[in-house]
Each structure stands twice: as structure tokens, then as C-alpha cells.
Amino acid sequence: MADYQVPLRDMNFLLYDVFKADQLWQSLPTLAERVDKETAEAILQECAKIAEQEIAPLSRNGDEVGVNFDNGKVTTAPGYKQAFDTYVEGGWTALGGEPAFGGMGMPKMLTAFHEEMLCSADISFSLYPGLTAGAGLSLAKHGSDELKERYLTRMYTGEWSATMCLTEAHAGTDLGMIRTKAIPQDDNSYLVTGTKIFITAGEHDLTDNIVHLVLAKLPDAPAGPRGISLFLVPKFHVNEDESLGDRNQVSCGSIEHKMGIHASATCVMNFDGAKGYLVGELNKGLACMFTMMNFERIGVGIQGIGAAVRSYQNALEYAKDRTQSRSLSGVQSPDKEADSLMVHGDVRRMLLNMKAMNEGSRALSTYIAMQLDIATYGDGEAQQKAEQLVALMTPIAKAFFTDLGFESAVAGQQVLGGHGYVREWGQEQLVRDTRIAQIYEGTNGVQAMDLLARKVAGSKGQLVKVFVEEVQQYIAKNTSEQMTEFLQPLAKATTELAQLSQDILTLAQDNPEELGCAANDYLHVFGYTAMAFVWAKMAEVSFMQDQASEFHQSKLHTARYFYARILPRCQSLIASATAGSDAMFDMPEDLF
Ligand SMILES: Cc1cc2nc3c(=O)[nH]c(=O)nc-3n(C[C@H](O)[C@H](O)[C@H](O)COP(=O)(O)OP(=O)(O)OC[C@H]3O[C@@H](n4cnc5c(N)ncnc54)[C@H](O)[C@@H]3O)c2cc1C
């Protein structure tokens, strides 16, 4: 596998040239106190070092050795503990945390790049701090000060890690069916009993304690999702003097053997009357968990980008080096037995698909992260609009980036031919590792329904309007002649998205099944249109820069490729999304 090289140039281009992050931070008083361009550059540079030098080298061995389960104990792959300690010493576990409890409070625009670097280096490794950061967010927002003092502070120092315990054998997507019970005790604590499956980082040897955030129901709770509460259940009790006490009644029953992310422990967790503490209000657990899940969903979307970037770097190095056949337009390298793979149109198609989708995804993820920062730290109308955009774009970030990420991982494998299928070059690991991102944190099918049924239909199309107006205002403001090649098709795609939204809502008035049948295609039309928006922004800035720069020339070529060869995918998706549900529901189940 090619050595991982963090695309710092592109990250800085997005932050400062395209999205003017430094100006945004200065305009938001809380962020102005915490971060400026100089600090942010130093953070990304240091993070790049640890990702390239400490974490990326672990990935191959982690995949081969995996995690070991022995009588309830889980041991991570060789080198993991040492790399995790280095990561903790660098203070990275505090990066996005709440400053009042020891976090650094860095903006999402920055932490999103930190996440991408970790995922490109090794998705398995990224999950241990990733889940802790997500749980930290939920605890910071909904936990009592006592819980925060006791647990959150030590999650930020990296002494302890955290998990998210939702799934049960019979309840995955439909969490309203969970059976884990919480019985109230006289001392305000609860005894939690039940079995959770598929729990990432449920047990391991990286930290002294593990803080489980567990969904459970009180015996008299209302049925379904309205009866779910959230509890903090530590692996070890914590004494009054903050030292670790006895083991709580929670244990790992087994670990899963799975397709990819072998170095991430996926655990069956048994809670046998384990002492837990309520987080947030009773029966509002799902809402509290959603704070974490929204964060995690964008993070999982970034997993797709991370793997895709690695796949591109690997495939590109290989394609430049490998010689096979001659170019259709005649011999290009007469001194060699054959021309390089780079001369073949089909190889260029795969590489440019990857490059256009990867850089487009990174740009769109930066745009969404910017909206999250404005939603968190801004005020007034701008803050409200940002909140709406975040609600709309979160399922797109999760599902679209991971679908494209998997497509890129497979395309990279294809560039290597048979060498992409065997172990040697590491491409097959990327395909296996990135596949899960389409499944966990709510499957991509469920994300598509969240977008179309909850966000679009639920707001009667209002949220789509917010996005459409944002793009239309951008187009109206941009009068530069040379941008016409991008702005015309962008305007057309945006109008088509608005029309598609309206058409589906109209169809669904007579038949609600239309939503389920159109959702996946709709999410992708939305994703490609949003990506066209950020590619136009990148092209605009590249036109303004010194065009002799290879970086900006490459941006313009890739923007043109995106508009010529990828955006047209919307046409077939729109046809399919509006074809009606009969083709799916006319067929009786017996005929399947
Ligand atoms: C490696 C790994 C790590 C995981 N980590 C965690 C973790 O840390 N914590 C945790 O709690 N869970 C975790 N999970 C669980 C994961 O989030 C679930 O597997 C996932 O949410 C789907 O649930 P399910 O597997 O029960 O599938 P189901 O819910 O049974 O879904 C099966 C299929 O039906 C579709 N479907 C279901 N309902 C609907 C609907 N209403 N509309 C349309 N389609 C629908 C789904 O899209 C899917 O295609 C992990 C899973 C794996 C494999």
C-alpha cells in the first residue's frame, strides 16, 4: 500500500480560500477566543504527523491479527495500546470537547479533518476515540454537572473511553422494541439488565475504564420509542475520591468475527443488574442519544471519505507505475514494453471518478461542518438557518459519503486489477473496512427515509427550500463570465431537485409508499446537486488564483469532470425516483 499522505493542501484550501473559516471564527465570539488560523494550521499539521507516522502503519497488522477475546477480556492488536497512549498524550481526545470540563472546544470544521485523517490511516483505530468523542457530546449536552465532573473530564483526558449501547438482537433500526430494563433504586441510581449486541469498543485494553451509554426502559415506561431512557453505566465504579472501585455488573460475552474493521472490537455486552445513572430526562433517551448520533452520523460519513482517499492514493501510485498495453492514440512510451495504465480512458475514468467524488465529499463535509459551527456558536437568523441545513444534510452526509466512499474503494481495487483483489496491495482491506459505514449508525436506507420522510415531507418541503435558496443566491451573486460553464448546469440541477421534491410529495399524498420507494434515489440526487454547489465554489476560487498553480489547474479540470461525467447521474436517478411505487408493490410477496 502507498504511504498515506494527508491532503493538507486541499484541507487548507477549503478552510481558508473556499469557506473563509478564519473570518467565520473571528465573527463568532466563543470561537474567536479559542481558535485562529495559526492555531488551526498547527493542529492539522500535528494531527497529520500522528496519522501518517503512528496510526497508518498499524492498519495492516491490525487487520491480520484482529482483536483477541479470552474469558471476557479483549486484547487489541499489537501496537494499538502504544499508539493510543501517544494519541492521548498529544491531547487529541480533548479536541472537540467542552472547555468547562477540560475539552479544547475546537470547531467542527477542524475536527472533521482530524476525523478524516484518522479514518484514512485506520478506520478500526479511529472508532475507539470516535465513539468516546460522540458520547462526550451527548453527556456534555444532557448529563448532570456531577456526571460531567466525574466521567466527562476523564473521557477528555483519554484515561477512559466510551460506547453507545443501542442495538439488541431483535431491535436494530426499530429501537422502540428494546427490552433492556432499568430499575430505579433509593439512591437515585438504576440497576440495568439486558443484552446489547454489536457494541463497538464495548471491551478492550486501551483504557482503565469504559463508560457505556445505554438505552433502557423503566418497567412502567410507555411502549415504543417514547419509553426509552439513557443511562451511564461504567465498567468500574468510581469511588468518592475519584479512584476506581469494584467492577460493575457489566461484561463482554463474546466478540463478532466480521468482514472488515478487524481491529475494532465488536462486542456482545451483558448488563446483569449493573449500576447506572440517568442521563437527561426519563423517557427522553432517544433525543439525548440523537445528539450523539447526529455527530456520529457525520463522523461515519467521513469514514467513507477517509477510506476513499486512501484508495485513490494507492490506486494512483499503482496506475502511474504499472505498464500494460498501448494507448489507443499510439505508443506513448517507446522506451518501455508497454504504456502506463494512465494512458487508458477507462483507468482515467476510475481515477477521476474517485478524485472528483473524494474532493467533492470533503468540500461538502466542510460545508456541513461549517453549518454545524454556525448552528452551535452563532445567533439570530443565521443560526436558525444553519440548524435547518444541518438537519437536512446530516442523513446526506452519512449515506451519500459512505456510498461514494465504497464506490471509490471498489474503483481503486479495480484500477489494480487482480492485484487489487489479493492481500499484497491493501486495496481489498479498504473495500472490506469501508463497507460497514453504509450499515451502522442507521443503515443508508434508513438515512434516505430520514431525509425524505422526516426532513423533506415532515417540513412540507420547507427545508429543501432553505437549501435551494442558498444555492440560488450564490448563483445570482456570481456574475463572472467564466463561471457560466458551472453556474448554468448548477441552476438546472437545483431547479430539478426542487421539482423532484415537489413531485414526490405530490405522489406521496395518494400513496405513502412512494416515499420509501423513492428515498434512496432522492438522497443521491440531493447529494450530487449539493456536491455540484461546492464544486462550483471550488472552481470559482481556483479561477481567482494564480492559474499557473498545478493545484488550481487540477481543481478546475476535476470540477469540469464532475459536471460532465458525474452530475448527469441525476437524470437516471430522477427517472427512477418518479417511476412510481407500482413496479415495487404490484408484485405479491409469493412471487419473489
Ligand atoms: C461492526 C458493527 C458495529 C456496530 N456498532 C454498534 C454500536 O457501537 N452500538 C450499537 O448500538 N449498534 C452498533 N451496531 C449495530 C448497527 O447500528 C445496526 O446493525 C444497524 O443500525 C442496523 O440494524 P440491524 O442490523 O438490526 O438491521 P435491521 O434493522 O433489521 O435492518 C435490516 C434491513 O432492513 C432495512 N430497514 C429496516 N427498517 C426499515 C425501515 N423502517 N425503512 C426502510 N428500511 C428498513 C434496513 O435498511 C436494512 O437494510 C454495529 C453493527 C456492526 C455490524
The ligand as an SDF file (V2000), in Angstrom:
LIG
                    3D

 53 58  0  0  0  0  0  0  0  0999 V2000
  -19.4680   -3.8220   13.0560 C   0  0  0  0  0  0  0  0  0  0  0  0
  -20.6870   -3.2300   13.6720 C   0  0  0  0  0  0  0  0  0  0  0  0
  -20.5560   -2.2720   14.6740 C   0  0  0  0  0  0  0  0  0  0  0  0
  -21.7000   -1.7370   15.2830 C   0  0  0  0  0  0  0  0  0  0  0  0
  -21.5580   -0.8490   16.3370 N   0  0  0  0  0  0  0  0  0  0  0  0
  -22.6560   -0.5310   17.0720 C   0  0  0  0  0  0  0  0  0  0  0  0
  -22.5220    0.1990   18.3020 C   0  0  0  0  0  0  0  0  0  0  0  0
  -21.4330    0.6090   18.7040 O   0  0  0  0  0  0  0  0  0  0  0  0
  -23.6490    0.4200   19.0400 N   0  0  0  0  0  0  0  0  0  0  0  0
  -24.8700   -0.0120   18.6440 C   0  0  0  0  0  0  0  0  0  0  0  0
  -25.8310    0.2020   19.3710 O   0  0  0  0  0  0  0  0  0  0  0  0
  -25.0310   -0.6900   17.4790 N   0  0  0  0  0  0  0  0  0  0  0  0
  -23.9600   -0.9570   16.6930 C   0  0  0  0  0  0  0  0  0  0  0  0
  -24.1000   -1.6620   15.5190 N   0  0  0  0  0  0  0  0  0  0  0  0
  -25.4390   -2.0150   15.0720 C   0  0  0  0  0  0  0  0  0  0  0  0
  -25.8740   -1.2590   13.8280 C   0  0  0  0  0  0  0  0  0  0  0  0
  -26.0810    0.0970   14.1210 O   0  0  0  0  0  0  0  0  0  0  0  0
  -27.1310   -1.9700   13.2790 C   0  0  0  0  0  0  0  0  0  0  0  0
  -26.6770   -3.2230   12.7480 O   0  0  0  0  0  0  0  0  0  0  0  0
  -27.8340   -1.1700   12.2140 C   0  0  0  0  0  0  0  0  0  0  0  0
  -28.3830    0.0110   12.7680 O   0  0  0  0  0  0  0  0  0  0  0  0
  -28.9740   -1.9550   11.5320 C   0  0  0  0  0  0  0  0  0  0  0  0
  -29.7310   -2.7020   12.4260 O   0  0  0  0  0  0  0  0  0  0  0  0
  -29.9530   -4.2600   12.1340 P   0  0  0  0  0  0  0  0  0  0  0  0
  -28.6460   -4.8730   11.8710 O   0  0  0  0  0  0  0  0  0  0  0  0
  -30.7720   -4.8230   13.2240 O   0  0  0  0  0  0  0  0  0  0  0  0
  -30.7860   -4.3090   10.7740 O   0  0  0  0  0  0  0  0  0  0  0  0
  -32.4090   -4.1810   10.6030 P   0  0  0  0  0  0  0  0  0  0  0  0
  -32.8670   -3.0400   11.4190 O   0  0  0  0  0  0  0  0  0  0  0  0
  -33.0020   -5.4960   10.8340 O   0  0  0  0  0  0  0  0  0  0  0  0
  -32.4900   -3.8200    9.0760 O   0  0  0  0  0  0  0  0  0  0  0  0
  -32.3820   -4.7970    8.0200 C   0  0  0  0  0  0  0  0  0  0  0  0
  -32.6500   -4.1210    6.6760 C   0  0  0  0  0  0  0  0  0  0  0  0
  -33.9790   -3.5820    6.6700 O   0  0  0  0  0  0  0  0  0  0  0  0
  -33.9570   -2.1980    6.3760 C   0  0  0  0  0  0  0  0  0  0  0  0
  -34.9620   -1.4990    7.1890 N   0  0  0  0  0  0  0  0  0  0  0  0
  -35.2740   -1.7020    8.4870 C   0  0  0  0  0  0  0  0  0  0  0  0
  -36.2390   -0.8650    8.8810 N   0  0  0  0  0  0  0  0  0  0  0  0
  -36.5490   -0.0980    7.8150 C   0  0  0  0  0  0  0  0  0  0  0  0
  -37.4450    0.9770    7.5730 C   0  0  0  0  0  0  0  0  0  0  0  0
  -38.2300    1.4460    8.5540 N   0  0  0  0  0  0  0  0  0  0  0  0
  -37.4970    1.5110    6.3420 N   0  0  0  0  0  0  0  0  0  0  0  0
  -36.7000    1.0600    5.3530 C   0  0  0  0  0  0  0  0  0  0  0  0
  -35.8210    0.0610    5.5170 N   0  0  0  0  0  0  0  0  0  0  0  0
  -35.7380   -0.5090    6.7300 C   0  0  0  0  0  0  0  0  0  0  0  0
  -32.5440   -1.7210    6.7390 C   0  0  0  0  0  0  0  0  0  0  0  0
  -32.1720   -0.5940    5.9830 O   0  0  0  0  0  0  0  0  0  0  0  0
  -31.7200   -2.9510    6.3790 C   0  0  0  0  0  0  0  0  0  0  0  0
  -31.4130   -2.9350    5.0070 O   0  0  0  0  0  0  0  0  0  0  0  0
  -22.9790   -2.1530   14.8560 C   0  0  0  0  0  0  0  0  0  0  0  0
  -23.0940   -3.1100   13.8340 C   0  0  0  0  0  0  0  0  0  0  0  0
  -21.9870   -3.6600   13.2630 C   0  0  0  0  0  0  0  0  0  0  0  0
  -22.1510   -4.7260   12.2140 C   0  0  0  0  0  0  0  0  0  0  0  0
  1  2  1  0
  2  3  1  0
  2 52  2  0
  3  4  2  0
  4  5  1  0
  4 50  1  0
  5  6  2  0
  6  7  1  0
  6 13  1  0
  7  8  2  0
  7  9  1  0
  9 10  1  0
 10 11  2  0
 10 12  1  0
 12 13  2  0
 13 14  1  0
 14 15  1  0
 14 50  1  0
 15 16  1  0
 16 17  1  0
 16 18  1  0
 18 19  1  0
 18 20  1  0
 20 21  1  0
 20 22  1  0
 22 23  1  0
 23 24  1  0
 24 25  2  0
 24 26  1  0
 24 27  1  0
 27 28  1  0
 28 29  2  0
 28 30  1  0
 28 31  1  0
 31 32  1  0
 32 33  1  0
 33 34  1  0
 33 48  1  0
 34 35  1  0
 35 36  1  0
 35 46  1  0
 36 37  1  0
 36 45  1  0
 37 38  2  0
 38 39  1  0
 39 40  1  0
 39 45  2  0
 40 41  1  0
 40 42  2  0
 42 43  1  0
 43 44  2  0
 44 45  1  0
 46 47  1  0
 46 48  1  0
 48 49  1  0
 50 51  2  0
 51 52  1  0
 52 53  1  0
M  END
$$$$
